[in-house]
Amino acid sequence: ELLYAEGSAPDQVFFVATGRLSLTTARDADNQRQVADKQAGDLVGESAALDGGPRTVSARADESTTVLSMESGEFRGRLADDAQLCFQVAVRLAAALRGGAG
């Protein structure tokens, strides 16, 4: 099941509670390339929520998956109020940029 599509507005951030998501990007209408897997404990959609740009990937559940959602504005507010949370998100983003798991 599609959670969100590449190019969509970043209105929410998601926390994977159970299951697994595949993050894909489209080379064209018929050719999707998987760029990451997200599992229980992972955040999804935080980059777009932070910079306000359109989503750069699509997120799709590969199996029965439970996600919790938070409005992007609330997410940014919580980061502004909680230095430890902000640091944890920054570490995860840096690991993703380096191609690691976080």
BELMO-V892100 format. One record per residue. N is the residue number from 0. RES is the residue in three letters. OMEGA is omega in whole degrees, -180 to 180 (none if undefined). D_CENTER is the distance of its C-alpha to the mean C-alpha in Angstrom with 1 decimal. Layout:
<<N	RES	OMEGA	D_CENTER> <N	RES	OMEGA	D_CENTER>>
This chain:
<<0	GLU	-179	15.2> <1	LEU	176	12.9> <2	LEU	173	10.1> <3	TYR	-176	9.6> <4	ALA	172	11.4> <5	GLU	179	11.3> <6	GLY	-179	13.2> <7	SER	-180	12.5> <8	ALA	-178	12.6> <9	PRO	-175	9.7> <10	ASP	-179	11.5> <11	GLN	171	9.2> <12	VAL	-176	6.5> <13	PHE	174	6.3> <14	PHE	180	8.0> <15	VAL	-180	9.2> <16	ALA	177	12.9> <17	THR	176	14.5> <18	GLY	-174	14.3> <19	ARG	175	11.9> <20	LEU	170	9.4> <21	SER	174	10.2> <22	LEU	-177	8.3> <23	THR	174	11.3> <24	THR	-176	13.0> <25	ALA	170	16.4> <26	ARG	173	19.5> <27	ASP	-174	21.4> <28	ALA	-176	21.7> <29	ASP	-172	22.7> <30	ASN	177	20.9> <31	GLN	177	17.3> <32	ARG	178	16.2> <33	GLN	-179	13.8> <34	VAL	180	11.9> <35	ALA	169	10.1> <36	ASP	175	10.2> <37	LYS	-176	8.2> <38	GLN	179	10.9> <39	ALA	-179	12.2> <40	GLY	-177	11.5> <41	ASP	170	7.9> <42	LEU	178	5.3> <43	VAL	176	1.8> <44	GLY	-176	2.7> <45	GLU	-179	5.2> <46	SER	180	7.0> <47	ALA	178	8.0> <48	ALA	-179	8.9> <49	LEU	-176	10.9> <50	ASP	176	12.8> <51	GLY	180	13.1> <52	GLY	179	13.0> <53	PRO	180	12.1> <54	ARG	-177	8.9> <55	THR	178	9.8> <56	VAL	169	8.7> <57	SER	177	9.2> <58	ALA	-177	7.7> <59	ARG	176	10.8> <60	ALA	178	12.3> <61	ASP	-177	14.9> <62	GLU	177	16.9> <63	SER	-172	17.5> <64	THR	175	14.2> <65	THR	176	13.9> <66	VAL	172	10.9> <67	LEU	-177	11.6> <68	SER	177	10.6> <69	MET	177	11.6> <70	GLU	-178	12.7> <71	SER	180	11.4> <72	GLY	177	14.9> <73	GLU	177	15.3> <74	PHE	179	12.3> <75	ARG	178	14.0> <76	GLY	178	17.3> <77	ARG	177	16.5> <78	LEU	180	15.5> <79	ALA	-177	18.8> <80	ASP	-172	20.7> <81	ASP	-177	19.6> <82	ALA	-179	20.1> <83	GLN	177	19.3> <84	LEU	179	15.8> <85	CYS	179	15.3> <86	PHE	180	16.6> <87	GLN	178	14.4> <88	VAL	179	11.2> <89	ALA	179	13.2> <90	VAL	178	14.2> <91	ARG	178	10.9> <92	LEU	178	10.1> <93	ALA	178	13.7> <94	ALA	179	13.5> <95	ALA	178	10.7> <96	LEU	180	13.1> <97	ARG	-180	15.9> <98	GLY	180	14.6> <99	GLY	-177	14.7> <100	ALA	178	13.0> <101	GLY	none	12.9>>
